[in-house]
Amino acid sequence: MFAIPSLLGLFLFMTPVSFGDSVTIPIAVMASSVLDLLGNSATAVVTALVVLSAVVSVLVTLTKPAVIMRNGFLNGLFNVSPVWLVTRVFGAAFIVMAFYGFGSPVIMGETTGAFVLNELLPTLLSVFIFAGLLLPLLTSFGLLELLGAIFTKVMRPLFGLPGRSAVDCAASWLGDGSVGILMTSKQYEQGFYTQREAAVVGTTFSAVSISFSLVVIAQVDLMHMFAWFYLTVCLAGIAAAIIVPRLPPLSWKKDALIDNSERETNDEVLPAGHNTLSYGLHCALTRAEKIRSVSSVLKEGVQNAVDMVLGVLPVVMAIGTAALMVAEYTDVFSILGAPFVPLLELLHIPDAVKASETMVIGFADMFIPAILAAEIDSEMTRFVIATVSVTQLIYISEVGALLLGSKIPVKLWELFVIFILRTLVTLPVIAGIAHLIF
């Protein structure tokens, strides 16, 4: 009961496989295959789901039907707070405009609403379906208990996190950041992370996948430097993971569970007669013994998938489109990037003014800095911009919206502050390595 599902989960979520021209994980391959199967109808399916989520949420809010109110899962999914209700309604309005191509081009244009609909949501839909359905293989059969005991000696002193968070990081790194956020949110809901730990893992370890990193470095025409690029990403990411969680707002988060209860203080202390491996195996088998039926595991997987598809896709559409509208049609991000000019000049980065315009705009979408950097002549500057954009991690068109739509306790202003702190921490590290390379 422990070994077979856990090994299958390891294979699906964390085993690198070659697919096309890139290295990814089996879950991502399955998601890509479904995306290919859906073809042009993928955007229609996504549009229908986002509209369905908004319509049902409005009806439930207005009528409070007993069949939904009595069901804990459906009540939590559709009986949402006024803020999330408005967000879902805006998400539905934006996606209808983008799908049918009517209304203001500011909202439904190729660089705003249409971009989120065509480029982001279909991929997220396919990932959510498979990741949600199969996530119990990692979380319900004892694998996280075993790895948690083994990795605690590394994760706790370095990052102040339980060992199981290493699995979230690996799933993101090899596959997709959205998988890591899904894992983190579910672990938090089940009482395995405190509020601080969930916020730290979600904003620090939901790393950009290797495959997307390849896309970024190719956009700035530095594919031949991928090894240096990814090594720099890893080193800068470790520096940010050590420093940023020790600063506000993450350091202000409570070390209490989702229900505000205190965690057992000795839950990571080895009992007498156990070493790390034997205690991890004991915890894993204890967890596996709680599985009573296949149907309960399938139900958990289906609920995971439905929760992410109907709960998070509307948030990504609403907040992602709004962020891209600000980036595309206002000077907000250019103004916010201006204070970085002196820092970039201090670090001797060529074209500091042009580079400064990309420092904050990545908060809207991670790929925008790479697009702007492609026009800069200096290879060093393009390298720095591409690397910073990947290590900033939080971009509101996808990862930020996923975090806000999940149960992980973070607010929009906190995400922006964490984004700026990650930029300030990683930029000197990246600039130093860039001067060694170029």
N, C-alpha and C positions, 0 to 999 in steps of 0.2 A: 504493500500500500504506500510505503514511503518511496522506495527506490524507483519503481517503474514510472509513475507520473512525474517525479522530480527530474529524472534523467530526460524524459520527453520534453519537459519544460525548459531544461538547460539547452537542449538541442534547438528548440523552436525560437527561444528568445535570446540566446547568448552564444550560439555557435556561428562563427564567420563562414559564409559560403560565397562562392563566386557566382555572380548573376549578371549577365551581360558584360559591361565594361567595369563593373564596380564590385566591391566586397560589401555584403550586407548580411542579414540574418533571415532564416526561413520565414518568420512572421512577415517580414517586409516583402519577401518574394510572393507569398500568398496574397498579400494585400495588393501588390502590383498586378498580379494575375487577374484578380477580381476587377481591378480598375480597367485593365485591357478588355475584359469580357463585357463590362458595362459600356465601354466606348463613349460615344457622344451622349448617351442617356444618363451618364453619371451626374451631370449638372441638374437634370430634371429630377432625379431621385433626391439629391441633396436639397433642392428647392422645396420639394413636397414635404420632406421631413422637417425642415426649419419652419415652414408655414404651419404644419400640423402641430408642432410643439407650441407655437405662439397661440394658435386658435384654441387648443385644448386648455392651455394655461389660463387664458382669458375666461373661458366658459367655467372652468373649475373655480376660479376666483369669484365669479359672479353668482354661481348657482350652488356651489358646495355639494355636489352629488354624493350620496352616501356610499355608493359602490367604490368611489375613489378615496373618500375620506377614511373609510374603514381599512383600506389597504395601505400598510406602512410605506411600501415602496412607491406606489403610485401617488400617494399623498405627498411624499417628499419630492417626487419628480415634477408634479404639475402644480401643487399648491405652494407657489414660491412667493418670496417677499415682493413688495411693490417695485423695488429697484430692478430685480431680475425679470419681473414681468414686463416692465417697460423695455428692458434690454432685448428680450425675446421678440417683442412687437416690432422694435426698430430693426432687429435682425431679419424678421420676415419681410418688412417693407423694403429694406435694402436689397434683399435677395430676389424679390419679385421684380424690382426695377432693373436689376442687373441681368436677370434671366430673359426678360422680355424686351430689354433695351429701350425703355421709355423713362421719361423724367429727366432730371438734371444730370448732365454728364459729369458733374462734380461727384455725384453719388455712384452712378452706374458706369463710369468711364473705365477704359482698359487698364488704367493704373490704380484704380480704387476698387469699387464694388465688383467689377467684372474680374479683376485680378484675384480677389479673395474667392469668388465663386468658382472660377475656372481652374486656378492653380493650387489653391490650398484645400478647400473643402472636400473635393472628391478623394484626395489622398488621405485626409484625416478620416473620412467615412470608412474607407477600406481598412485602414489601420485599426480604428476603434472596434470594428466588427470582430476581427480576428484576435486582437490583443485582449479585448474584453472577454470573449468567449473562452480563450485559452489561458488567461491570467491565473485562474485557480490552480493550474499545474505548478506554478511557482509559489503561490501564496498559501495553499490550503493543505499541502501534503507533507510539510516539514522541512522543505529545502531551506527556507529563510531562517528557520531555527538553527539548523546545522551551520550554515554559513555565518549566521549572526554570531554564534559562539566563537567561531574560528577567527573572524575578522575584527571582533571587538577590540582586541589588543592593538590594532592599527587605527581603526576609525575613531575610537573614543578619545585617545590622547591627541591625535592630530586635528580632528575636526569636531570633537565633542558629540559624536553620533554613534548610534548602535551599529554593530557589524553588518546587520542586514541591509543597511543603506548602500553597501558596496554593490549589491545586486542591482539596485535601481540605477546606479551609475553605469554599470556594465551594459545593462539593457539599452540605455540611452546612447551610450558611446558606440555600440555595435549596430544599433538599429535605428531608433527614432526617439527624440526627446519627449514626444507625446506619450510613448510607452512608459517612460520613467515617471512622468507626472501621474499617469493613470495608476501605476503601482504605488506611488507615494500616497496618493489620495486614499486608495483603498486600505493601505496599511494603517493610515491615520484613523480612518473611520472604524477600523477593527481594534483600535487601542494599542497598536504596537509602536507608534510614534507619539511623542508629546507635541504640543502646538509649536514649540520652538524647533524641534527636530524636523517636523513636517515642512515648516517654512524654509528651513535651511536646505533640506534635501531637494525640495521642489525648485528653489531658486539657485542652487549651486551645483547639483549633481545631475540635473536633467540635461545632460550635455548634448551638443550638436553631434549628429552621427558622422561617421567617417565619409559616408557617401555624399552627404550635403557639403561637407568640407571640401570635397573634390570639386563640386560645382562652384563653390566660392573662389577657390584658387584658380580654376580655369577661367572664370570671368575676368580676373585681373591679369590674365595671360602669363601666369607664373607656374604653370603645371610642372615644369621641370624642377621646381623647388619644393614639391609637396612634402618630402621627408623633413626638410628644415621647418617648413610651415607647421606641420602637425606636431613636431617636437616642441616648437615654440608655443603652440596652443596648449599642449599638455602642461608645460612648465608654468606658463602664466595662469592656467586654470587652477593648478595646485596652489599657487600663491594666493589667488583670490579665495579659494576654498578654505584656506587656513585663516586669512585675515578678515574678510568681510563678515562672516558669521559672528565674529567677536566685536563687531561694531553695531550701533543702532542702525536700522530698526530691528534687525534680527536678534540682537542680544537682549532686546526688550521683551521678546516673546516669552510667554509663561512656560515653565517646564511642567505643564499639567496636560492630562489627556483631553480628548475631544469633549468629554462630559465635565471637564474642570476638576476631575478627581486626581489625586496624586498617584504617581507610579510607585510601585514597590521599590524601595531603595536598594535592595539586594538582588534585583532580577538579573544582574550580570555577574554576580559573584559565584565562583565555582564552588559547589558543595564538596564536603569532605569525601575523599575517595574517588574523585573525578579529575581527569585532565580535560583540556579544552575540547579535544576530539570526542572523548567518551560522553562528556556532558552535552555537547552539540547533538550527538546521535541520540542520546536519551530524550532531549527536547523534541527532536524531529519525530521520533517514534510516538511520543506522547501526543503530538499534534496530529499525526496520521491516524491514530486510534479514534479520533473524534469524527472521522468521516463515516457516516452511517449508510449513505446510499449514493449511487451515481446520479440520481435525479437531483439531489441537493447541490451537488457540484455543478451540474448543468444549469440549474436555476440561478446559482450565483454568477455563472458566466454570462448568461443571457441578461441578467439584470445589470451587470457591469457594462455590457455593450449598449443596451438601451439607454442607460443613464448617460453615457458619454455622447451617444448620437443625438438624443433629443435634448439633453441638458447643456451640452457644451458647444455643439455646432452653431446654434443661434448666437451665442456669446461671441464666438470667433468672428462670425459675419458682422455683427453690430460693432464691436470694438475695433476689429481689424480694419473695417471700411472707414470708420471715423478717424483712426490713426493715420491711414494712408491719405485721407482727404486733407488733414492738417499738414502732412509732409509734402504733398503735391501742390497745394494751392495757397499755402501761407509761408512766411519766413520764420516761423516759430523755431524750427530746429536749427536754422542757420544762426539765428540770434543766440540761441542757447549754446551753440558750438563755439561762438566767438571767444569766450574765456579760455578755450583750449589753445588758442594761438600762442600765447606766451609759453605755455608748457611745451608745446611741440617745438617751438624755437629753442627753448632751453635744452631739449633733447636732441637738437640738431637734425630734425626731420625736414627734408626739402619740401617745398611747396606747402608750408605750414598753414597758410590761409585756406587753400583748397582742402587740405586734409582736415582742418577744423570743422568744415561744413559736414563732414561724414561722421564725426564723433558721437553726435547725439541722435542723428536721424535714424540710426540703427534701432532705436527704441520703437519706431513705427514698424519697420520690417528689416530683418537681418540682411536681406539681399541688396537693399538700396545702397549701402556704402560701397559694395563691390561694383555696382553699376556706375556710380559716380567716379570711383577710383580708376576705372578703365581708361578715362580720358587724361589721367596724370602721367607725365613723361617718366618721372623717377621710379625705378623699380623698387627702391627701398621704401618709398612712400606707399606704393601700391601694396607691398608686402605687409607693412605696418597696418594699413587700413583693413586689409582682408583678415589679418590675424586678430586685430582688436574686435572686429565685427562678430567673429565666431566666439571669442571669449566673453563678450558682453552678455551673451546667453539669453537675456530677457528681451524679446521683441513682441510687441503687443498684438501684432497681426496673427500670431499663433500661440507661442509659448505663454506670453503674458495673459492672453485671453483664456487659454486652457487653465492656468493657475486661478484666475478670477472666477472661472466657471466651476471649479472643483471645490471640495470642502477644505482645502488647504487654507489656513488662516492668514491671508495676505490681502492688502488693499492696493488700489491703483497707485497712490502716492508712494507707498512703501516700495513697490516694484520699480518706480522711477528712481528713487534714492538708491536702491540696491544696484540698479543699472549704472548710475553715475559712479558709485563706489567701486564697482567691478572695473569700470573704465580707468579710474584713477590708479587702481592697484596694478592692473595688467599692462597699461601703456608703458611705464618705465621698464618693465621686464622685457616686453616685446621690442622696444626701441634699443635696449642694450644688446639683445641677441641680433637684431637687424644690423647694428654697427659692426658686430663680429663677422657677419656673413658678407656684407656688401663692402 
